[in-house]
Structure formats: C-alpha cells, structure tokens
C-alpha cells in the first residue's frame, strides 16, 4: 500500500461520512413537517375537524401537549 492509496482511502472515507451527515441533517430538518402531516392524516381518518396543525404547532409551546 502506497501513500497515494492511503490518501485516496482517507478522502473516500471522509467523503462518505460527509454525505451521510448531510443526509441525516436533511431528514432531521424535515421531521417536523412529516409529524404535522401524519397528525393531519390521523385527524382526517378519525373524521375530526379540530384546529389546524399549524395552530397546534404554534400554540404547543404555550399550552403544552394536547391531551388525547
């Protein structure tokens, strides 16, 4: 194994790590939207017509979590 092979291996490993961290960051940034959409789907399946998810998300910090 030469220094060139070692350098290319290190660069490839860091490239894969950077790609993985970027993908994890993207998934985590979209998670709140996914949760709101899932709540909206559950609410529609139950036939409920309560407050919208945006209202729930805006007021959740003030009132605490909704009772089920």
Backbone torsions as a table, in degrees:
resi	resn	phi	psi	omega
1	UNK	NA	129.0	-179.6
2	UNK	-99.0	172.1	177.8
3	UNK	-64.1	-32.0	177.9
4	UNK	-63.0	-44.3	179.1
5	UNK	-63.7	-42.2	179.7
6	UNK	-64.0	-43.3	179.2
7	UNK	-62.6	-45.1	178.8
8	UNK	-63.8	-37.1	177.8
9	UNK	-64.9	-43.3	178.6
10	UNK	-64.9	-43.9	178.2
11	UNK	-61.9	-41.5	178.7
12	UNK	-65.0	-41.9	-180.0
13	UNK	-64.0	-44.8	178.8
14	UNK	-68.4	-33.0	175.4
15	UNK	-64.1	-43.6	177.2
16	UNK	-65.0	-40.6	178.9
17	UNK	-63.7	-42.4	177.9
18	UNK	-63.1	-43.0	178.0
19	UNK	-62.0	-44.4	179.3
20	UNK	-61.7	-46.4	179.9
21	UNK	-64.7	-36.5	177.4
22	UNK	-64.8	-43.8	179.7
23	UNK	-65.3	-41.5	177.8
24	UNK	-62.5	-41.9	178.4
25	UNK	-61.5	-42.6	178.9
26	UNK	-63.1	-43.9	180.0
27	UNK	-64.0	-44.9	-179.5
28	UNK	-66.4	-31.9	179.4
29	UNK	-72.2	-26.4	179.7
30	UNK	-93.0	-6.1	-176.6
31	UNK	-59.7	-43.2	178.0
32	UNK	-60.2	-38.1	177.9
33	UNK	-64.9	-40.1	179.4
34	UNK	-65.2	-41.5	179.8
35	UNK	-64.6	-43.6	178.1
36	UNK	-62.6	-41.6	178.8
37	UNK	-64.5	-40.2	178.9
38	UNK	-64.4	-40.5	177.5
39	UNK	-63.2	-40.0	178.9
40	UNK	-63.7	-40.9	177.9
41	UNK	-63.4	-46.3	179.3
42	UNK	-61.1	-40.2	179.9
43	UNK	-64.8	-41.6	178.8
44	UNK	-66.7	-38.3	179.5
45	UNK	-66.5	-32.7	177.6
46	UNK	-79.6	-12.4	-179.8
47	UNK	81.8	14.6	-179.1
48	UNK	-76.5	152.1	176.8
49	UNK	-127.5	36.6	-177.5
50	UNK	-69.7	-164.9	-179.2
51	UNK	-63.0	152.9	-179.5
52	UNK	-69.8	163.8	-177.8
53	UNK	-67.6	-30.9	178.5
54	UNK	-65.0	-40.0	177.6
55	UNK	-64.7	-40.8	178.6
56	UNK	-62.8	-43.2	-177.5
57	UNK	-68.2	-37.6	-178.7
58	UNK	-70.6	-36.5	-175.5
59	UNK	-96.8	-3.9	-175.6
60	UNK	-64.0	-36.2	-179.9
61	UNK	-69.4	-28.6	-179.1
62	UNK	-82.6	-41.5	-174.8
63	UNK	-96.7	-17.5	-173.0
64	UNK	91.2	-178.9	-177.3
65	UNK	-68.8	152.0	178.2
66	UNK	-72.1	141.6	173.7
67	UNK	-74.3	148.6	-178.9
68	UNK	-99.8	NA	NA
